[in-house]
């Protein structure tokens, strides 16, 4: 249907792949641990929005440019590395403490959302994954963007559910610990180191041949 084959297998495989910790999962865990549930949830929304944009780009063939242009691939990758390093250093140097149970206005949720979105968009591995993974479940005789869109939306929807679980669980497990100012600062620094590590991992990504 709609040019999709083995949809049930795709759904199961997609769920299993979402359960494997990746850069997005680590980012959400870091935000949730360091800044609480709201920060984690808005990070999820940002990353999922990025995933939707990647889905659209792949569906309409634009992301194929990444596989053809090493220069463009490298520019996007370096932007992501610099941004993650910036976030990491900022959190390491942050000496402030946050009341994580305060009102929504205490956190700049719009900024957190945009940071999650930018983190996803500057990770070329997401588009490359979609390019490599989705066609395996599309009929060779199918044409147009619809099969890519449906599979991408399915994968993103299952990812949304899992990422929200990760955000809530990570926040819940560290709620009392974050109440301690000294430990709260330590969590900030640990999260900053995690972001820098994520940037280093992204730096290792090779352009497709």
C-alpha positions in Angstrom: 0.0 0.0 0.0 1.3 3.5 -1.0 4.4 1.8 -2.4 5.5 0.5 1.0 6.5 -3.1 1.5 7.0 -5.0 4.8 5.5 -2.2 6.8 5.2 -4.3 9.9 8.9 -5.2 9.7 9.7 -1.6 9.3 7.7 -0.6 12.3 9.4 -3.2 14.5 12.8 -2.4 13.2 12.2 1.3 13.7 11.1 0.8 17.3 14.2 -1.3 18.0 16.5 1.3 16.4 14.9 4.1 18.5 15.7 2.1 21.6 19.4 2.1 20.7 21.0 5.1 22.4 22.2 7.6 19.9 23.2 11.3 19.8 19.6 12.5 20.1 18.9 10.2 23.1 22.1 11.4 24.8 21.2 15.0 24.2 17.8 14.6 25.7 19.2 12.7 28.7 21.7 15.5 29.3 19.1 18.2 29.2 16.6 16.3 31.4 19.2 15.5 34.0 20.8 19.0 34.1 17.6 21.1 33.7 14.6 19.0 34.5 11.6 17.6 32.9 10.4 20.7 30.9 13.8 21.2 29.4 13.9 17.5 28.4 10.5 17.6 26.9 11.1 20.7 24.9 14.4 19.2 23.7 12.4 16.3 22.5 10.1 18.6 20.6 13.0 20.3 19.0 14.7 17.1 17.9 11.5 15.6 16.6 10.9 18.8 14.6 14.4 18.3 13.1 13.6 14.7 12.3 10.4 15.8 10.5 12.5 18.3 8.4 15.0 15.6 7.6 12.0 13.4 6.5 10.8 16.1 4.2 14.3 16.7 2.8 14.8 13.0 2.1 11.3 12.6 0.7 11.9 15.3 -1.9 15.4 14.3 -2.7 17.2 17.3 -1.3 19.3 15.3 1.2 20.8 13.4 -1.6 23.0 16.5 -2.1 24.7 15.5 1.1 25.9 12.3 -0.5 27.2 14.1 -3.5 28.9 17.2 -2.0 31.7 16.6 0.5 32.0 20.4 1.0 28.4 20.8 2.0 28.5 17.7 4.2 31.6 19.0 6.0 30.2 22.5 6.5 27.0 21.1 8.1 29.1 18.7 10.2 31.4 21.4 11.5 28.5 23.6 12.3 27.1 20.9 14.5 30.4 20.2 16.2 30.9 23.9 17.0 27.4 24.3 18.3 27.6 21.2 20.6 31.0 22.4 21.8 29.6 25.8 22.5 26.7 24.4 24.5 29.0 22.1 26.4 31.5 24.8 27.4 28.6 27.1 28.3 27.2 24.5 30.7 30.6 23.7 32.2 31.2 27.4 33.0 27.6 28.0 34.3 27.7 28.6 38.0 24.0 29.3 38.5 21.5 27.0 40.1 18.0 26.6 38.8 14.8 25.9 40.7 13.7 23.0 38.5 10.2 22.8 40.0 9.5 26.5 39.4 7.1 27.8 36.8 7.6 27.3 33.1 8.9 30.9 32.8 12.0 30.0 34.8 13.4 28.2 31.8 13.7 29.7 28.4 11.8 26.8 26.8 11.7 28.5 23.3 15.5 28.6 23.4 15.8 25.0 24.5 13.4 23.9 21.7 15.5 25.8 19.1 18.7 24.3 20.5 17.3 20.8 20.1 16.1 21.6 16.6 19.5 23.0 15.6 21.3 20.0 17.1 19.2 17.7 15.0 19.5 19.7 11.8 23.3 20.0 12.0 23.7 16.2 12.3 24.0 14.9 8.7 23.9 11.4 10.0 20.2 11.7 10.4 19.6 12.4 6.7 22.1 9.7 5.7 20.4 7.2 7.9 17.0 7.9 6.3 18.5 7.7 2.8 20.0 4.3 3.6 17.2 2.9 5.7 13.9 3.9 4.2 14.4 2.7 0.6 14.6 -0.9 1.9 10.9 -0.8 2.6 9.8 1.0 -0.6 8.6 -0.9 -3.7 11.1 -0.4 -6.6 8.2 0.5 -8.8 6.8 3.2 -6.5 7.4 6.9 -7.4 6.9 10.2 -5.7 7.6 11.3 -2.1 4.6 9.7 -0.4 6.3 6.4 0.7 9.2 8.2 2.1 6.9 10.6 4.0 4.8 7.9 5.5 7.8 5.8 6.6 9.6 8.9 7.9 6.5 10.0 9.9 6.1 6.5 11.3 9.8 6.4 12.5 9.5 9.9 13.9 6.3 9.1 15.8 7.8 6.1 17.5 10.9 8.1 18.2 8.7 10.8 19.8 7.1 8.3 22.2 10.5 6.8 23.2 12.2 10.2 23.6 9.4 11.5 25.9 9.9 8.3 28.0 13.6 9.0 28.2 13.1 12.6 29.2 10.6 11.9 31.9 12.5 9.0 33.3 15.9 10.8 33.3 14.3 13.8 35.0 12.4 11.7 37.6 15.6 9.8 38.6 17.5 13.0 39.4 14.8 15.3 40.7 16.0 15.2 44.4 19.7 15.3 43.4 19.2 18.5 41.4 17.8 20.1 44.6 21.3 20.1 46.0 23.1 23.2 44.6 26.5 21.7 44.6 25.3 18.5 42.9 23.2 20.7 40.5 26.4 22.4 39.3 28.1 19.1 39.0 25.3 17.8 36.8 25.7 20.9 34.6 29.4 20.2 34.1 28.8 16.5 33.4 26.2 17.5 30.8 28.6 20.0 29.3 31.2 17.3 29.0 28.6 15.0 27.4 27.7 17.6 24.7 31.4 18.1 23.9 31.8 14.3 23.6 28.8 14.3 21.2 30.5 17.0 19.1 33.7 14.9 19.0 31.7 11.8 17.9 30.0 13.9 15.2 33.4 15.1 14.0 34.4 11.5 13.4 31.5 11.1 10.9 32.8 10.4 7.4 31.3 11.7 4.2 29.7 9.0 2.1 31.8 7.8 -0.9 
